[in-house]
C-alpha cells in the first residue's frame, strides 16, 4: 500500500515509481499542479496574494491555514512565535475575521425603488466583496450587490458577504501586484472610494498627483 495523505483538501499518495506525491484523482504531481487546483473543501482558488480564500488577509498573522476540511491541520502563526492549532486556530481565525477591514465602495448612485423593493421582499441580502491590501492598508471592497447592501441597511438585517467570483480572481491573478493594486484603485464606478459606514472618501486611495 502506498503512503497516503492529503493536500489542501485533496487526497494524495506517494508514487514510488516516479518518486513524488501525486493526486489520487488525476495522478498529477502535486508539486507541479497544486497552485492550479481549488481547495478540495470549499472549491475556491487561493487569493491573488496567495492566502486561503476563506481567510483573506488576517491582521497581525505571519502564516495561517484553514485546514481545508481537516480541523487538526488548521493553524495560525502570530508574531513573535505564538501560534494556535486545531480548534483553537479556527476560533482565532473567526476572531480575526470579525475584526474586519473597513468596507469600501465606489458606487454611490442607487435606484431607490429597487432598494425599497428588495428591502420589502428579500430575506437574504447577498453582497460580493473582495478583501485586499491597497497602499499598505486592508479593505473589503464591494464589487457587486450595492443595492442589496442598501436594502439590508434599510431592513435592519445584516448582509451576507460572499467572495467575488473565481473568474474575477483569475483575472486579478494574471496581473503583477503593482498592476493589481492600480486596477483596484482606479477602476471606479461613479465615485471615489468611500467608507460605506460613514460615506467619507477614503483619502488614502485618491489619485496621486503627478509631479
C-alpha positions, 0 to 999 in steps of 0.5 A: 500500500502506498503512503497516503495523505492529503493536500489542501483538501485533496487526497494524495499518495506517494508514487514510488515509481516516479518518486513524488506525491501525486493526486489520487484523482488525476495522478498529477504531481502535486508539486507541479499542479497544486497552485492550479487546483481549488481547495478540495473543501470549499472549491475556491482558488487561493487569493491573488496574494496567495492566502486561503480564500476563506481567510483573506488577509488576517491582521497581525498573522505571519502564516495561517491555514484553514485546514481545508476540511481537516480541523487538526491541520488548521493553524495560525502563526502570530508574531513573535512565535505564538501560534494556535492549532486545531480548534483553537486556530479556527476560533482565532481565525473567526476572531480575526475575521470579525475584526474586519477591514473597513468596507469600501465602495465606489458606487454611490448612485442607487435606484431607490425603488429597487432598494425599497423593493428588495428591502420589502421582499428579500430575506437574504441580502447577498453582497460580493466583496473582495478583501485586499491590501491597497497602499499598505492598508486592508479593505473589503471592497464591494464589487457587486450587490450595492443595492442589496447592501442598501436594502439590508441597511434599510431592513435592519438585517445584516448582509451576507458577504460572499467572495467575488467570483473565481473568474474575477480572481483569475483575472486579478491573478494574471496581473503583477501586484503593482498592476493589481493594486492600480486596477483596484484603485482606479477602476471606479464606478461613479465615485471615489472610494468611500467608507460605506459606514460613514460615506467619507472618501477614503483619502488614502486611495485618491489619485496621486498627483503627478509631479 
